[in-house]
């Protein structure tokens, strides 16, 4: 059972708590589901709540086939300051002819080698193909 439905099924919705339960259910319904890219053996996912700009900047980006296709150039933040997407640089050679595209976090899995230290280098794995990445619109700046 999905968490959204579990909240409605388990929590009584009578009295003053009804508004709180309704708000929680609406928030869960509006939260995008994280796509999980298949990770190669030896890698483990890094929990999204621990992702930081410092961790992600410069990280290698791999597509659905686990091929290196880009690098994280910058991060997108919401008006509230929350991480909402990655700006990745694709194509080109040494930055010449490269394009920057925005990848939503719903298409991202961050991973590190299972034997790496906690602050070790991470890789970004996408739940989309290289062709899909190339088809994303360019972001200025």
Backbone as CSV, one residue per row, in Angstrom:
resi,resn,N_x,N_y,N_z,CA_x,CA_y,CA_z,C_x,C_y,C_z
1,UNK,0.855,-1.179,0.000,0.000,0.000,0.000,0.890,1.228,0.000
2,UNK,0.568,2.180,-0.816,1.359,3.398,-0.878,1.173,4.210,0.393
3,UNK,2.200,4.967,0.779,2.167,5.758,1.998,1.000,6.732,1.999
4,UNK,0.681,7.294,0.845,-0.435,8.246,0.771,-1.741,7.591,1.215
5,UNK,-1.979,6.380,0.729,-3.204,5.669,1.085,-3.144,5.145,2.513
6,UNK,-1.938,4.788,2.972,-1.777,4.292,4.328,-2.144,5.368,5.335
7,UNK,-1.775,6.615,5.078,-2.117,7.709,5.986,-3.625,7.818,6.113
8,UNK,-4.309,7.733,4.998,-5.781,7.837,5.042,-6.410,6.633,5.742
9,UNK,-5.820,5.443,5.569,-6.402,4.221,6.115,-6.135,4.067,7.605
10,UNK,-4.977,4.505,8.084,-4.575,4.239,9.455,-4.968,5.360,10.407
11,UNK,-4.857,6.585,9.964,-5.099,7.715,10.850,-6.592,8.065,10.848
12,UNK,-7.212,8.117,12.016,-8.622,8.505,12.060,-8.778,9.945,11.584
13,UNK,-9.815,10.183,10.813,-9.994,11.508,10.223,-11.205,12.231,10.794
14,UNK,-11.401,12.145,12.098,-12.505,12.850,12.735,-11.956,13.897,13.687
15,UNK,-12.736,14.915,13.916,-12.353,15.946,14.871,-11.295,16.892,14.338
16,UNK,-10.564,17.556,15.244,-9.585,18.571,14.859,-8.423,18.012,14.038
17,UNK,-8.145,16.741,14.176,-7.025,16.147,13.444,-7.340,15.951,11.963
18,UNK,-8.602,16.059,11.586,-8.993,15.806,10.201,-8.291,16.758,9.228
19,UNK,-8.178,18.020,9.588,-7.512,18.991,8.711,-6.033,18.662,8.564
20,UNK,-5.402,18.264,9.657,-3.986,17.901,9.619,-3.760,16.670,8.745
21,UNK,-4.602,15.665,8.894,-4.494,14.450,8.084,-4.724,14.779,6.611
22,UNK,-5.702,15.621,6.327,-5.970,16.009,4.939,-4.777,16.746,4.343
23,UNK,-4.149,17.628,5.120,-2.974,18.363,4.640,-1.808,17.422,4.395
24,UNK,-1.605,16.460,5.294,-0.533,15.486,5.128,-0.771,14.632,3.889
25,UNK,-1.974,14.172,3.689,-2.299,13.363,2.508,-2.104,14.166,1.223
26,UNK,-2.479,15.450,1.226,-2.303,16.299,0.041,-0.822,16.514,-0.253
27,UNK,-0.026,16.714,0.791,1.416,16.897,0.606,2.036,15.636,0.023
28,UNK,1.672,14.479,0.556,2.202,13.217,0.037,1.770,12.994,-1.406
29,UNK,0.542,13.347,-1.729,0.055,13.166,-3.103,0.792,14.082,-4.074
30,UNK,1.220,15.256,-3.617,1.898,16.213,-4.486,3.404,15.976,-4.569
31,UNK,3.925,15.087,-3.718,5.358,14.828,-3.712,5.707,13.896,-4.855
32,UNK,6.634,14.320,-5.750,6.987,13.458,-6.862,7.677,12.184,-6.374
33,UNK,7.402,11.108,-7.065,8.007,9.827,-6.723,9.418,9.798,-7.299
34,UNK,10.374,9.420,-6.492,11.774,9.354,-6.907,11.981,8.150,-7.809
35,UNK,12.475,8.387,-9.032,12.845,7.303,-9.919,14.166,6.743,-9.420
36,UNK,14.288,5.458,-9.364,15.516,4.833,-8.881,16.248,4.228,-10.058
37,UNK,17.385,4.808,-10.410,18.211,4.244,-11.471,18.844,2.962,-10.957
38,UNK,18.959,1.979,-11.831,19.632,0.735,-11.463,21.109,1.033,-11.263
39,UNK,21.629,0.636,-10.130,23.035,0.906,-9.829,23.889,-0.315,-10.131
40,UNK,25.082,-0.080,-10.686,25.996,-1.200,-10.915,26.408,-1.831,-9.584
41,UNK,26.866,-3.076,-9.613,27.332,-3.731,-8.378,28.457,-2.918,-7.727
42,UNK,28.476,-2.915,-6.421,29.514,-2.210,-5.688,29.163,-0.787,-5.325
43,UNK,28.013,-0.303,-5.798,27.576,1.055,-5.456,26.350,0.978,-4.563
44,UNK,26.236,1.950,-3.690,25.038,2.030,-2.851,24.468,3.432,-2.941
45,UNK,23.130,3.549,-2.895,22.518,4.877,-3.003,22.818,5.731,-1.779
46,UNK,22.909,7.028,-2.018,23.075,8.014,-0.949,21.685,8.578,-0.690
47,UNK,21.194,8.556,0.544,19.838,9.057,0.816,19.667,10.515,0.374
48,UNK,18.567,10.822,-0.339,18.349,12.184,-0.843,18.403,13.262,0.229
49,UNK,17.981,12.958,1.441,17.990,13.982,2.491,19.407,14.371,2.916
50,UNK,20.416,13.628,2.459,21.807,13.968,2.794,22.543,14.665,1.648
51,UNK,21.885,14.839,0.499,22.531,15.470,-0.648,22.792,16.943,-0.352
52,UNK,23.985,17.393,-0.724,24.329,18.813,-0.602,24.918,19.279,-1.931
53,UNK,24.890,20.588,-2.144,25.485,21.148,-3.357,26.970,20.804,-3.402
54,UNK,27.640,20.911,-2.280,29.076,20.601,-2.211,29.346,19.163,-2.666
55,UNK,28.499,18.239,-2.273,28.648,16.836,-2.641,28.446,16.634,-4.144
56,UNK,27.491,17.370,-4.725,27.076,17.114,-6.102,27.863,17.867,-7.166
57,UNK,28.370,19.057,-6.838,29.068,19.867,-7.833,30.287,19.125,-8.375
58,UNK,30.342,19.013,-9.694,31.449,18.329,-10.356,31.296,16.830,-10.453
59,UNK,30.248,16.276,-9.853,30.060,14.821,-9.871,29.829,14.316,-11.287
60,UNK,30.370,13.150,-11.561,30.165,12.492,-12.852,28.708,12.054,-12.955
61,UNK,28.122,12.225,-14.154,26.733,11.845,-14.390,26.723,10.675,-15.366
62,UNK,25.989,9.628,-14.997,25.873,8.443,-15.848,24.423,8.250,-16.248
63,UNK,24.227,7.786,-17.485,22.872,7.593,-18.004,22.313,6.239,-17.592
64,UNK,21.167,5.903,-18.147,20.470,4.655,-17.840,21.326,3.428,-18.136
65,UNK,22.229,3.539,-19.121,23.127,2.430,-19.477,24.427,2.480,-18.673
66,UNK,24.505,3.347,-17.679,25.673,3.515,-16.807,26.891,4.053,-17.550
67,UNK,26.661,4.742,-18.678,27.746,5.382,-19.430,27.920,6.807,-18.917
68,UNK,29.162,7.250,-18.808,29.440,8.617,-18.378,29.016,9.582,-19.492
69,UNK,28.095,10.493,-19.172,27.541,11.380,-20.196,27.648,12.862,-19.866
70,UNK,27.989,13.208,-18.647,27.970,14.615,-18.261,28.645,14.788,-16.908
71,UNK,28.627,16.040,-16.460,29.083,16.386,-15.114,28.110,17.404,-14.537
72,UNK,27.942,17.375,-13.227,27.069,18.347,-12.568,27.784,19.694,-12.550
73,UNK,27.164,20.680,-13.176,27.739,22.027,-13.262,27.252,22.910,-12.123
74,UNK,25.975,22.728,-11.758,25.376,23.566,-10.724,24.130,22.861,-10.221
75,UNK,23.497,23.430,-9.216,22.248,22.889,-8.686,21.169,23.941,-8.819
76,UNK,19.926,23.504,-8.898,18.771,24.408,-8.903,18.141,24.362,-7.525
77,UNK,17.830,25.523,-7.004,17.182,25.615,-5.704,15.791,26.205,-5.860
78,UNK,14.886,25.749,-5.013,13.536,26.309,-4.984,13.602,27.668,-4.286
79,UNK,12.518,28.464,-4.354,12.498,29.743,-3.623,12.727,29.562,-2.116
80,UNK,12.411,28.377,-1.601,12.615,28.098,-0.172,14.035,27.635,0.120
81,UNK,14.862,27.487,-0.920,16.244,27.062,-0.727,16.457,25.567,-0.750
82,UNK,15.445,24.824,-1.180,15.578,23.365,-1.257,16.096,22.952,-2.627
83,UNK,16.880,21.902,-2.640,17.411,21.361,-3.882,16.253,20.836,-4.722
84,UNK,16.149,21.282,-5.995,15.050,20.814,-6.836,15.508,20.246,-8.165
85,UNK,16.765,20.441,-8.535,17.242,19.890,-9.794,18.736,20.057,-9.923
86,UNK,19.295,19.386,-10.925,20.721,19.489,-11.217,20.904,20.094,-12.591
87,UNK,21.871,20.971,-12.720,22.250,21.504,-14.021,23.475,20.718,-14.456
88,UNK,23.337,19.995,-15.565,24.434,19.169,-16.042,24.907,19.666,-17.396
89,UNK,26.203,19.567,-17.604,26.812,20.013,-18.841,27.044,18.790,-19.726
90,UNK,26.449,18.825,-20.932,26.561,17.690,-21.847,27.219,18.128,-23.153
91,UNK,27.874,17.182,-23.788,28.483,17.439,-25.091,29.675,18.358,-24.991
92,UNK,30.212,18.711,-26.141,31.336,19.627,-26.199,32.640,18.967,-25.788
93,UNK,33.685,19.756,-25.869,35.007,19.299,-25.493,35.652,20.397,-24.673
94,UNK,35.996,20.114,-23.426,36.561,21.087,-22.492,35.695,22.333,-22.381
95,UNK,34.389,22.130,-22.403,33.452,23.236,-22.238,33.090,23.960,-23.517
96,UNK,33.801,23.686,-24.631,33.507,24.344,-25.905,32.416,23.547,-26.612
97,UNK,31.313,24.202,-26.922,30.201,23.539,-27.585,29.303,22.750,-26.646
98,UNK,29.545,22.857,-25.346,28.730,22.134,-24.370,27.408,22.854,-24.150
99,UNK,26.407,22.089,-23.745,25.093,22.635,-23.385,24.812,22.278,-21.941
100,UNK,24.085,23.155,-21.267,23.670,22.885,-19.891,22.173,22.627,-19.889
101,UNK,21.771,21.505,-19.295,20.357,21.147,-19.197,20.007,20.899,-17.732
102,UNK,18.735,21.080,-17.415,18.249,20.851,-16.052,17.652,19.457,-15.957
103,UNK,18.078,18.722,-14.950,17.552,17.374,-14.707,16.803,17.407,-13.384
104,UNK,15.504,17.071,-13.396,14.750,17.069,-12.136,15.239,15.956,-11.212
105,UNK,15.164,16.194,-9.920,15.634,15.207,-8.947,14.872,13.892,-9.013
106,UNK,13.672,13.917,-9.582,12.909,12.673,-9.700,13.593,11.687,-10.645
107,UNK,14.557,12.154,-11.436,15.268,11.298,-12.386,16.692,10.978,-11.921
108,UNK,17.009,11.291,-10.674,18.375,11.209,-10.177,18.496,10.219,-9.021
109,UNK,19.565,9.425,-9.066,19.988,8.620,-7.928,21.458,8.959,-7.704
110,UNK,21.807,9.323,-6.499,23.197,9.608,-6.158,23.743,8.369,-5.460
111,UNK,24.941,7.953,-5.878,25.526,6.733,-5.313,27.007,6.934,-5.045
112,UNK,27.530,6.081,-4.182,28.969,6.054,-3.901,29.382,4.592,-3.750
113,UNK,30.659,4.314,-3.952,31.117,2.942,-3.743,30.770,2.478,-2.335
114,UNK,30.345,1.229,-2.218,29.913,0.696,-0.935,31.015,0.767,0.114
115,UNK,32.269,0.714,-0.314,33.377,0.743,0.644,33.981,2.140,0.813
116,UNK,33.311,3.173,0.264,33.831,4.549,0.347,33.553,5.140,1.718
117,UNK,34.386,6.092,2.130,34.087,6.798,3.378,32.827,7.636,3.200
118,UNK,32.221,8.029,4.293,30.955,8.769,4.261,31.057,10.010,3.389
119,UNK,32.169,10.728,3.437,32.316,11.961,2.666,32.979,11.704,1.311
120,UNK,33.032,10.439,0.876,33.717,10.098,-0.366,33.014,10.618,-1.608
121,UNK,33.688,10.484,-2.728,33.183,10.944,-4.018,31.899,10.216,-4.398
122,UNK,30.982,10.949,-5.013,29.710,10.365,-5.435,29.590,10.428,-6.951
123,UNK,28.689,9.608,-7.466,28.315,9.635,-8.879,26.818,9.822,-8.951
124,UNK,26.387,10.500,-10.002,24.965,10.717,-10.232,24.526,9.757,-11.336
125,UNK,23.525,8.947,-11.045,22.971,8.020,-12.028,21.569,8.498,-12.390
126,UNK,21.311,8.566,-13.695,20.022,9.047,-14.184,19.109,7.884,-14.531
127,UNK,17.828,8.101,-14.370,16.820,7.115,-14.750,16.349,7.383,-16.175
128,UNK,17.166,8.083,-16.977,16.844,8.375,-18.374,18.058,8.044,-19.242
129,UNK,17.813,7.874,-20.525,18.882,7.543,-21.471,19.669,8.792,-21.856
130,UNK,20.810,8.577,-22.499,21.612,9.701,-22.992,20.832,10.501,-24.020
131,UNK,20.060,9.820,-24.865,19.258,10.522,-25.870,18.198,11.411,-25.202
132,UNK,17.557,10.886,-24.171,16.558,11.686,-23.441,17.218,12.887,-22.779
133,UNK,18.417,12.693,-22.251,19.156,13.798,-21.627,19.462,14.864,-22.663
134,UNK,19.914,14.452,-23.854,20.252,15.397,-24.911,19.024,16.156,-25.418
135,UNK,17.845,15.550,-25.274,16.627,16.202,-25.763,16.069,17.239,-24.792
136,UNK,16.609,17.311,-23.583,16.140,18.315,-22.620,16.518,19.705,-23.122
137,UNK,15.675,20.706,-22.851,15.980,22.065,-23.318,17.195,22.640,-22.591
138,UNK,17.939,23.463,-23.321,19.115,24.104,-22.744,18.704,25.160,-21.727
139,UNK,19.477,25.264,-20.677,19.257,26.259,-19.630,20.322,27.330,-19.782
140,UNK,19.897,28.582,-19.770,20.846,29.687,-19.884,21.523,29.931,-18.549
141,UNK,22.739,30.392,-18.617,23.421,30.814,-17.417,24.466,29.900,-17.035
